[in-house]
Amino acid sequence: MRYLIVGLGNIGPEYAGTRHNIGFQMVDVFANSVGAEWEDKRYGFVAHCRVKNAEIVLLKPSTFMNLSGNAVRYWLGKENIPVENMLVLVDDLNLPFGTIRIRKQGSNGGHNGLGNIQSVLGTDAYARVRFGIGNDFARGTQINFVLSEWTDEEKAALPEKIAPLKEIIPSFCLQGIDRTMNQFNTHQKSANS
């Protein structure tokens, strides 16, 4: 079986280390854990790896966040991967910092990257991992908040907070979305209660 794991973010040094790029950071953590190496390809940076019998294609779109759907559609087609075998890693303003929520499908929640993927693919029926970035910003400053860098405290906490992706991605590929949601969403709830 083949799978596409997509970390959403914006390319360029000015965006590195910003909250909106946590999708890139999450997919990087997994890539590093399996020794996958990135190549600059059409519409994004791509890496290939294998976990047991699962062939995994990792993607960091280079289309910028608001046009992520173009990269996703291209690589799903090129690698002949069905949309139900795709997992998208993304930031979420509606979750407290460091909270991980896995969903089988759903609305884009106002996220431009998810919105573009939904628009281009014509469906919201794809799995996603949402990583909470919090919403500690004044009214009208949302864009500045998501495009700003983490605080020193958040930076220190990030490695531990995103470490579960090393288990979540293999679980999605080998056990499926339902068992992955049951295992990791429950774990997160109990850990945060």
VOGU-3710 file (C-alpha; in Angstrom, 3 decimals, decimal comma):
1> mrylivglgn> 0,000/0,000/0,000  1,108/3,532/-0,779  0,493/6,646/1,319  0,979/10,390/0,938  1,869/12,355/4,062  1,649/16,121/3,505  3,086/18,708/5,871  1,682/22,164/5,156  3,735/25,343/5,393  5,336/28,152/3,423
11> igpeyagtrh> 8,740/27,865/1,782  11,504/30,394/2,319  13,737/31,404/5,219  11,355/34,171/6,296  8,745/31,521/7,177  11,039/28,955/8,793  10,217/28,492/12,464  6,808/30,182/12,275  3,626/28,731/13,750  2,056/28,328/10,300
21> nigfqmvdvf> 4,946/26,013/9,322  4,376/23,393/12,008  3,194/21,021/9,268  6,680/21,157/7,759  8,223/20,569/11,192  5,979/17,578/11,893  6,765/15,831/8,613  10,469/16,623/9,117  10,435/14,899/12,518  9,085/11,729/10,924
31> ansvgaewed> 11,442/11,940/7,920  14,432/12,283/10,254  13,280/9,321/12,341  13,285/7,010/9,290  16,290/8,534/7,507  14,290/9,809/4,535  16,027/12,442/2,404  14,247/15,344/0,747  14,507/16,134/-2,961  13,395/19,360/-4,642
41> krygfvahcr> 10,737/18,169/-7,095  7,751/19,581/-8,951  5,401/21,467/-6,599  7,357/20,539/-3,502  10,040/18,786/-1,550  9,509/15,028/-1,641  10,973/12,098/0,268  10,276/8,363/0,045  10,462/5,774/2,785  9,023/2,453/3,805
51> vknaeivllk> 7,579/1,255/7,098  6,983/-2,510/7,014  4,734/-3,067/3,977  3,727/0,599/3,598  5,382/2,722/0,926  5,257/6,333/2,103  5,654/9,500/0,053  6,355/12,608/2,143  5,521/16,024/0,719  6,237/19,619/1,719
61> pstfmnlsgn> 4,448/21,719/-0,937  6,446/24,590/-2,432  3,279/26,248/-3,739  2,793/28,308/-0,561  0,017/27,512/1,877  -2,916/28,988/-0,043  -2,221/26,854/-3,139  -1,375/23,590/-1,359  -4,094/21,753/-3,281  -2,142/21,967/-6,539
71> avrywlgken> 0,800/20,066/-5,053  -1,457/17,549/-3,334  -3,440/16,786/-6,509  -0,237/16,418/-8,559  1,480/14,011/-6,160  -1,630/11,931/-5,487  -1,883/11,454/-9,256  1,807/10,944/-9,946  2,196/8,339/-7,216  -1,244/6,782/-7,880
81> ipvenmlvlv> -2,339/7,168/-4,253  -6,059/7,276/-3,348  -7,171/10,263/-1,271  -8,160/7,983/1,602  -4,445/7,094/1,915  -3,457/10,740/2,447  -2,708/12,373/5,796  -2,301/16,162/6,034  -0,347/17,755/8,915  -1,443/21,282/9,746
91> ddlnlpfgti> -1,526/24,068/12,349  -4,767/24,863/14,220  -5,642/28,116/15,979  -8,610/26,517/17,734  -6,526/24,106/19,798  -4,334/24,952/22,783  -0,604/24,956/22,091  0,798/21,468/21,599  -2,555/19,656/21,460  -2,771/17,061/18,689
101> rirkqgsngg> -6,134/16,127/17,178  -6,531/13,543/14,440  -9,628/13,624/12,234  -10,857/11,395/9,402  -12,450/14,311/7,512  -14,197/17,608/8,160  -14,330/21,306/7,482  -11,214/23,342/6,866  -11,874/25,360/10,032  -10,933/28,551/8,219
111> hnglgniqsv> -7,461/27,219/7,353  -6,469/28,405/3,871  -4,263/25,405/3,113  -6,978/22,888/3,993  -9,530/25,040/2,180  -7,497/24,988/-1,020  -6,957/21,222/-0,830  -10,693/20,726/-0,335  -11,473/23,039/-3,254  -8,987/21,436/-5,655
121> lgtdayarvr> -9,828/17,820/-4,735  -13,563/18,470/-4,423  -13,774/16,664/-1,088  -13,065/17,113/2,618  -12,902/13,335/3,101  -9,209/13,060/3,875  -7,416/12,513/7,175  -5,593/15,295/8,940  -3,497/15,855/12,053  -4,140/19,267/13,596
131> fgigndfarg> -1,469/20,708/15,885  -2,619/23,395/18,282  -0,784/26,699/18,026  -3,097/28,523/20,447  -4,845/31,812/19,819  -3,039/34,296/22,032  -3,474/37,318/19,792  -5,467/40,528/19,761  -8,462/40,878/17,474  -7,419/41,605/13,909
141> tqinfvlsew> -3,864/40,304/14,333  -4,441/36,643/13,431  -2,250/36,735/10,313  0,646/38,275/12,234  0,246/35,634/14,934  0,317/32,591/12,648  3,250/33,982/10,652  5,263/34,863/13,751  7,877/32,674/15,409  7,260/30,569/18,482
151> tdeekaalpe> 8,006/32,022/21,908  11,148/30,744/23,639  8,978/28,609/25,947  7,102/27,111/22,991  10,336/26,429/21,102  11,678/24,540/24,114  8,502/22,448/24,342  8,084/21,716/20,610  10,372/18,654/20,258  8,393/16,763/22,908
161> kiaplkeiip> 5,038/18,004/21,563  5,652/16,869/17,977  7,473/13,630/18,856  4,221/11,587/18,660  4,267/12,078/14,863  7,000/9,421/14,748  4,297/6,969/15,894  1,145/8,563/14,436  2,281/8,394/10,802  3,250/4,687/10,877
171> sfclqgidrt> 0,036/3,944/12,767  -2,052/5,672/10,087  -0,332/3,700/7,335  -0,325/0,309/9,061  -3,467/0,357/11,230  -5,717/2,925/9,539  -7,242/6,213/10,596  -9,842/4,850/13,036  -7,405/2,932/15,206  -4,937/5,831/15,025
181> mnqfnthqks> -7,599/8,295/16,181  -8,649/5,976/19,012  -5,093/5,495/20,197  -3,671/8,989/19,890  -6,686/11,251/20,427  -7,539/9,348/23,621  -3,931/9,522/24,738  -3,877/13,275/24,154  -7,129/13,816/26,058  -5,970/11,840/29,055
191> ans> -2,588/13,544/28,986  -4,201/16,981/28,976  -6,921/16,322/31,534
//
